[in-house]
Amino acid sequence: MVTLNQRACALVFFIFILTSAIAQEVEDESEFDYRKGSKKGPSKWGDIKREWEKCKNGNMQSPIDLSNKRVKVVKSLGQLKNKYKPSIAIIKNRGHDISVKWEEDAGSIEINGTEYLLQQAHWHSPSEHTLNGRSYDLEVHLVHQSSNPNAKYPIAVVGFFYKIGRPDSFLSKLTRKIKALNEKKEIKAGIINPRWIKNGGMKYYRYIGSLTVPPCTEGVIWNINKKIGTVSGKQVKLLRSAVHDSAEKNARPIQPHNGRHVVLYDPNPTHTLN
């Protein structure tokens, strides 16, 4: 039987994990931007603050191009399963992106025996990662924090690509609230189920990289779904118009691959990638 004290300790632990994960990504949008040639643009991020040095001298930076010639197809990783559950969330306009932040336990994923608790989701347009040099219209990132403080890789991100087509059902549920952000920096969103973010694909790319915004922290396990979802042009425009002008196109440029190991999980692998 779980005691009241045990529940309290579990809640405090979750809040600690949530706070530490959020602290890893910069919340102050005035500190950097995405404009090419800007003094606060991507090529200058590593010079703005000492703690952002990884943005210029790290050797495992993200995003990267997921090129077929660098990818090894495997079936040993297994399907990326989650234990997501509906939870109270807020929607935030962080200036450089729109994010959904879960304020209570929204579930987790498990990678190599380590549990990663879901913290928040946010969007980049155009996509940050590319497939064989191709960029897509939108990319969503689900950011997770390890429940093990000694984990080798403390952060795990699950990403999905979208191209223009039918509206994305998850964004459709959030449209009214995102529009309301024109007047506020954040609003209460009630219960949001992370399982609403889906596209049904089982194949995914995995590599070790970094956060794609300052401080560009490395040691992030990236899991990018291979299947391409769809989003309407109006939905992309909504996300772009809600953020600041310097972040309407909020994709960090592709970073050097540096010989990193990239694998593609495929339950039924063939000899060719397509």
N, C-alpha and C positions, 0 to 999 in steps of 0.2 A: 504494500500500500504506500502511495506517495504522500509524504507529509507536507504540511504547509511550508516548512523551512526548505525542503527540497525543491518545491515549486518556485519559491522565491529565489533560491540560488540559481535555478535554471534560467529564470527570467533575467536576472542580473548578468549571467554569462552571455545570454543572447544579445542584450543591449550592448555589452562590451564588444562583442564580435561585430555588431552592426556599426557601432561608432568607429571602430578601428578601420573597417573596410571603407566607409565613406571618407575618412580622413586621407585615404590614399589618393583620391581623385580631387583635384582642385575644384572648389565650389565657386570661387570668386571669378566671374567671367571677365572682369576688367583687367585681369593679370596677363591674359594672352589672347590672341585671335588667330584667324585662319587666312588672313590676307597675305598674298604673295608679295614679298618685298617690304612688308610691314616690320617695324622695329619689335613688334610683339608676335610676329608670324612664326610658323613652324620651324623655319631655318634658324630662328633666334631663341627658341624656347630654352635651350640649354645654357644660354648666356644670361637669362633674366634673373635666375636665382641659383645659388650654389647647390641647393638640394634638387635642382632640376637638371644637373649635369648629365644624367643618363640620356636625356633627350638628344645630346650631341655626341657623347662618347660611348654609349652602350653598344654592345655587340649582339644583343638579342631583342631588337626593337620591333614594334608592330605599328602599322600593318605590313604585310608582305604580299607578294604575288604568289598565288598557289598554282604554280606551273606544273603541268603534267611531267615534264622532264625531271623535276626534283621530288616528285611524290612516289612513295612506295605503297602499293596496295596491300593491305593486311586484313585478316578476318579474326585475329586474336584479341583485338581490343574489346569486342563485344558491343552490343547496342548501348547507346548512352541513355540510361534510364533516370527518371527523376521521381521525386516524392513530393511534388509541389501540392500546395493546398491553398484555398482561398484565405485571404488575410487583409487586414486593414492597411490601406496605402494612401499616400499623397502623391499628387502630380506636381512637379516642380519645373519652373523655367529657370535653368541655370545660366541663361544667357548664351552659352555655347551649345546647349542642347535641351531637349525636353526629356524628362525622366519620370519614371514611376518608382517611388521608393516605398518598400513595404516596411511598416512600422512595427509589425509583429512577425512571428515565425511564419514564413510562407513556404517552408519546405526546403528541400535540398536535392543535390545530385551526389553521386558517389563515383570517384575516379581513383583507380588503383588502391582501393580500400580506405580512402580518405573521404570524409563527408564534407561537402561544401554547401554552406547555407546561402540561399538566395537573398540578395540585398536589394538590388534595383535593376531596372531595364531602361535603356535610352537608345535614341536613334541617331544615325549619321546619314547624311545625304549630300553627295552620292555615297556609294559604299566605300568603306576604307580598304578592305581587302579586295583583291581582284582575282579572277580565275583566268589563267592564261592571258593576262593583260587586259581582260575585259572588266570594266566597272559596271556596277548595277545602280539602280535608282535609289535604293535605300538599303540600310543594314541596321539590324537591331542587335544590341548586346545585352545579354542577361549576365550580370556580374554576381559572382559567388565568392564567399570568404570561407576559408577552411575553419572547421571547428577545432582543429588541432593547432595550438600555438607554435608547435615545433615542426610543422609540415614543411617539406622541402620547397614546395610550390604553394604559397598561401592563397593565391587567387586563381579562380577558374572562370572563364567566360565562354558562354555559348552564343554563337552568332548565326543569324539567318539573313539571306539575301532576298531582295524583292525587285521585280521589274514592273513597269507600268502595265496595268491590266485591270482586272476586277478589284474592287476595294478590299483591303485587309480587314477582316472581321474584328480583330482586336482594336485597331485604330478607330473603327466605326463606333465601338462602344465608348471610346474616350473623346470623340470629336467635340461634344459640347463643353466638356471640362477643359480641353486644350484651348478652345476659343476663349474661355473665361480667363485664361492666364494673361490675356492682353491687359488686364486690370490688376492682376496680382502675381506675385512671384511663385506662390504655391497655393493649392487648394486641396481640401480633403476629398478623397475619391471614394470613400467607403470601402466595401469589400471588393477586391480585385483578385481574380483567379489567374495565377501565372500560366495555367494550362490553356488559357485563351490564346496564348502566343504559340502558334503551331503551324507546321506546313507538311507534316507527315513523312518527311524523308528520313531514312535510317542511316544513309551513308554520310559520313562527316570527316573533315580534315582535322588533324591534331598536330600542334607544334608548340614549342615553348617560346613565348615572346614577352611583351610588355603591355602596360596600359598605353592607350593611344593618345592620351592627354597628359600634360604635366602632372606629376613629376616623372612620368614615363617609367614607372617602377617595373623592373624585370622580374622574371620568375612567375609569369602568368601562363597557365595552361589554356591554350585556345582550342576551341572545338567549333568548327564552322560547318554547318549543314550544307551538303552538296545540292540539295533540291532548291530550286528557285521559286519563291512565292510571288504573289502579285499584290500590288498596291495601286490605288488610283492616283492620277495626276493631282487631283484636288487634295488628297491626303498628304502627298509630298509637299505641295505648296503650303498647306496648313502648318506643317512642322517647320518649314523654312521661314514663313512669315512670323511665327510666334517668337523666334529667337532674335538676337541682336543682328544688325546688318553685317557685322564682321564674321558671323557664323552661319549665314544662310547656306553656304556650302561648307559643312563642318567635317570634312574628311582630311585626316592627316595624310601627307604624301607617302607613297610606298617606300619602305625602308630596305636597306641592304639585307640580303638573305644570309650572308656569312656562313654558308654551308650547313645550315641547320637541318635537322632531321624532320621531315614532314611526312606523315602517313595519312592514308585514306582508308577508313574502315569500310569494308564492303563484305556483307555476309555471303555473297556469291561472287567472288572475284574472278575476273577473266584476265587474259594476258594483255589487254589493251585498256587504256583510259579513254572515256568518251563522256 
